[in-house]
């Protein structure tokens, strides 16, 4: 696909923003062809800027995080964000065509970060990765350790084998009820499983409701479903279709999904049991590619990291659960595990005030202050779009079928996918 006129207009508008620069990068290691990889730097320049790497792969940086960069600059932070190859402004080659499949490997993305630091005349930086971005951050530590001054791993990935810990976390909470707040939910969930109503994608909806809306909201939803009141549940199930849809300059997974499946095994082999995120991905995505090989052995590499690292983990995170973060913190020598008990996945995306506070402390070398701030950080607000979403769901759950509440939900889902 080539860049159309509408896309070109958006591209030119974004390219004109202050601090935006292209850097020439090879399309692939064995090719003489190059393309423009874009990045942006915001705020007063410093010796060790904050490089923020979003989740995904597929999440753009330029358009999506404009507000975050502005607020970070107001807090005195020097921020660099890179438009991931194959996404948004970095999607096309010099002819305007999409980058080819060979352009997409974790190694090349990691090397893009180092190339941007070269172009920005930065020796080393504070690297903040969230979700998939933590794997790229760790990859920088493996391939270019001298470029890392300090690191924040927000909701980290460790390896393709994380799926076992994810399954255990979800099933322990929702099927076995192994915490006081989910003990009363588990019998209801098991009834739905026995009735064949808890499909893989429905299980993802249940896990998402718990993570972001809490146990009481999920309890209400389960009661509705057990009572045959399915309108709201079906509305929420549409979320999977929304997040798999391409939103130009916001979320574009179509090209970079090769990384997710071939190198990180996002669509792992299902184990045949309920609440399997791998089965849900296969159900939601129209196509997935076979896993080939993971690029790094982070279990072996992380003990070599010799910089201060903060590992951020949400107590309700069922995407990269706390057990993964604990393992990462055990592996990295100079690390601190910072738990936020009521947070779900990704402080950067859903608890931005907390993420910026953490980033500011790390940039200023104030690591020791963070542990004592955990309750305060956990109490900071979620993003307004998320508050709007869950308020709409709560209203609709109280009055199932209430027409004023339900039509707003698809719009909110789309806003979240675009974020």
N, C-alpha and C positions, 0 to 999 in steps of 0.2 A: 504494500500500500504506500502511495506517495502522499506527501503533504498537500492537502487541499488549501483553497484560498482562505477559508475560515480559520483553519488551524494556523496558517502562516501569519494571519493578523494577530492571533493570540501570542504566537511565538515572538513576533516582533515587539509586541507590547511588553512581554516579560523580559525580553533581552534589553529593553530600554530602562529597566529598573536600576536604581543606584546599586553599585557593587556587583553587578552581574558580569561575568567574564566567561568566554569559552577557552578551553584548552584542547589542543590537538591530541587525539589519542588514536592508537591503532585499532582498527575494527576487530582484529584478532592477532594473536602473537605471530602467526605465520603469514600475515598479509601486509603488503605495502600500503594498502588503503587506510585512510584515516577519516575521522569524523570529529565534529565539535561536541565535546562534553562540557556542559555548563555548570557553573557553580556561582554562589553569591556569598559575599562577605559583608556583614552588617555590624555596626558599632565601632567604638574607638579601638584601633589596632593595639595588640598586646604581644608579648613575647610568646605566649602559649595560648592561642585562640581555642575556642570550644568548637569542635567539629561534631555536628549532630547528624546521626545516621538513622533515618526512619525505618519502620518495619516494612514488611512485605514478603518477598519482593513485589514491586509494582506500585508502591506509594511514591508519589512525586514530592518534590521539596519546594520548588520555586513558588508556586501558587498556593499550595496547601498550608505552608507554614509562615506566610507573610506576617500574620499577626503575632505568632510566637517570636519571630526574629525581632519585631519591633519592641515587644515587651522585654525581650532579653537585652536588647541594646539600651533600653531605658533603665534596666537594672545594672548597667555598666559592663555587660558581657560583650566580648568580641566573638561573633558567631560566623562559622563557615558551614554552609550546607551545599551538598552536591546533588545535582539531578542525575539519578541512577541511569546508567546506560540502558537504552531501550525503553525509557519512560519520558514522557513530557518533552522538554526541550532537547533532551539527549537521545531521542528516539531514532533520528534519521541520519543517513550518510550524506555525502556532499551532493548527491543527485536528488535528494529529497525522498529517497526510498527508505523503507524500514531497514534497520540493521539486520543482517542475516543471522541465522541460528548460531553460527560459530562465534558470534560476538559475546555470547552469554555464558560466562563461567564465574565462579566466586573469585578465583585468582585475578581475573581481569578487573572485577569490581574493586577488590582490595588495592590493586595497583593503581586504579583511578584515584583513590584517596591519596596515595603517596604522590601522584603526579600533580594533583591540585595543591598539595602542600608545597611542592617545588615551585609551581607557578606563583603561589602567593608569598614565596620567600619565607616560609615557616619551617623552622628546624624540627620542632616537636610541638604537639598539641594535646589538649585534653579531649579525649575521644568519648563521646556519649552515644551509645547505641541502644536502641530499644527493639525488643523482639528479634526479628531477622537481622536488624541492624547490629545487634550484639555479636552475631556471628561474623559480620564484616569487621566490626571493631576488633574482635579477637584475632581475626585473620590478619589484620594490620600488625598486631602484636607478634604474630608468627613470622610474617614475611618482611616486615619493616619495623622491628622493635625499637630502633633508635628514634622513630617518629612519634613515639608515645610518651607523653609527659605524665599523664594520669588517665584514669578510665572510669566511666560509669557504665555499668551493664544493667540496664533496666529491663526486667522481665526476660532473663537471658535464655538463649538456646545453648545447649552443650553439644549434642550429637543427635544423629538420627535415632538413637536408642532412647531418647527422651519419651517416645511414645508410650513405653511401658509405664513410666512414672505418671504420665498424663492419664492413662486409662485407670491406674490405681487411684489417683486423686479423685477423678469424677465418680468412679464406681463406689469408692469408699464413702463419699459424701451423699450421693443421691440414691444408690442402691442399698447400701449397708447402713446409712445414717450414723456414721461414726463420730459425729460431733453433736453436742446438745441441740444446736439450732436446726439440724437436719434429721434428727432421730424420728420426728413425727412425719417427715416427708417420705422416708424410705418405703413404708408399707404402701403408700399411694402410688409411688413410682413403680414398685414391683407389680401392682395390679395392672397398671398401664402396659408394662412390658409383657405380662402374661396375656393381655388382651390383644397384643400385636399393634398397639397404637404408638409405641415409643420407637419409631423408625430411627435410623442414624441421624437424619437431619432434624427430626423432632428432639432427639437427645441433645443435639447442639443448641437448640432453642432453649431447652430446659436448663442446660448448663449456663447459657448466657443470661437468662433471667435471674438465676441464682447469683451469678458473679456481679452483675451490675444493679439488679433490683433488690437483692436480698432474699432470705429464706421465706419471709412472710408473703412477699409478692408471688414467689413460686408456689407456695402453699395454696394461695387463692387460685392460681392458674390450674393447678392440678385438680382442685375441687371442681372447677368449671369443666375440665376435660372429662373427669369421671362422671359428671352429671350430664354428659352429652352436649355441653355447650361449647361448640368448637369454633365459632366465628373468630374470636380473638386469636386463638391458637393458630388457625390457618393464616391469619394476617401476619402473625409473627414469623411463621414458617417461610414467608416470602422473603425474609431477610437474606437467606442464602442466595436467592436469585439476584438480589440487588448487589451484594458484595462481589459476585462473580462477573458483574457487568463492567465494561470499560467506560471510564469517565475521563475524557481527555484532559491532560495536564493535572489530574488529581490522582486517579488510580487506573493503571494500565498494566494488567497482569499478562496479557496475551503473549507478548514476546519473552518476557523474563520468567515465565512459568517453567521454562527449561531448567533454571537454577533450582526452583522449588522442588521439582520432581526428580530430576536426574542426579542432583548432588546432595540435596537435603532430605529427600524421601518424604515429602509432605503427604503423599498418598501411599503410606506404608501398607503392607499386606494386612487386611483386616483379620482379626482373630476370631470372628464369628460370634462375639458376645455383645450385649447391649452397651451403649455409650462408648462407641469407638470413634474418635475423631477422624481416623484414617478412612473408615467406611463412609463417614459423613462427607468428607471431601470428594470421594469418588461418586457419591450420590449427587452432590451439588455441581461439580465441575463437569462440563460437557466432554472433556477429554483430559487424560493425564498421560505423562510419559513415564517409561519404566526407569526405576532407579538404577544408576550405574556405580558411582563411587563417591564417597564423601571426601571433600578436599583436604581436611585436616583432622588429625587426632588431637582434639583439644584437651582430652584427659592427660595426654602425654606432654602437650605443649604449655598448658597454663601454669604448671609449677615453675616454668622458666621466666614468667612475667616478673619484672623487677620494678614495677611502679605501683603507686597507691591505686587501689581499685575499690569503688563502692558498688556493691551488688544490691539492687533494689528489687524487692519482691512483694507482690500483693497477696494478702491472706486469702483473697477469693479468686486468685488467678487460676483458672482451669485451662488456660492455653499453654502457659509455661509455669507449672505450679511450683510452690515453694520448695519441694524436694529437689528440683533442678537447681534452683538458686542456692540452696544449701550445699549442694555438691560443688558448684562453681566456686563458692566462697571457701570451701575446704581445699580446693586445688590451687587457688591463687594465693601466693605467700602474703602479700601486703594488702589483704582485702578486709572489708567490713560488710557484713550482711545487714542491710537496713530494711526491716519489715514494716509494711503499712497494712495493718490487719484488715481494714475494710475496703482496701483497694482491689480491683480486679486486675486486668492486664494492661500494662503500659502506662506508667505515670506521665510520660511525655504527651500522650494523646488524650488521656482522660483525667489526669490530675496535674495539669500544667503548672499551677502555682507551686506544687511540691517539687516537680521536676526542675523548675528554674531555681528554687531554693537550694536543692541538692547540687545542681550544676555550679551555682555561684560559690557554694562552700568549697567544692572541689577545686575550682579555678583559683580560689584564694588560699588554698592549702589548709582550710579549716576542717579537715576530716573529723577531728576529735569531737567537734560540736554536734555532728549529725545524730549520733546514737541517742543522745538525750532528747533530741527533737522529734523522735519518732511519733509520739502521740500527737504533737502539734501538726506535723506534716500530714499525718493520717486524717486529721480533721479539716484540712484545707479543701475547698470546694472542687467538685467535678466541673467539666466543661459545660457551658450553658446549653449546648445542643443535647448533651446527655441528660441534663436535668429535665429539659423539655420532653425528651423521649419517654423517660420513665414516669414522669408525671402523667403523660397521655395514657400510658399503659395502665397505670394505677387507676385512673378514672374509668377506663374502659373495663377493667377487671371488676370494679365495684358494680358497674351496670353493664353486664355483658349484652352486646347488641345495641348499646346506646349510640345512635347515629352521629351525634355531635362529636364524639371522641374518636371513633374509628377512622373516618376519612383522613384525619391528620397524620396517621401513623406512616403510610407509605412515603409521604413527603419527608418526615423526620428520618426514616431509614435512608432515603437517598442522600440527605445532607450528611449523615454519618459516613456513608460509603464514599462520598466526595471528600470528606475531611482526611 
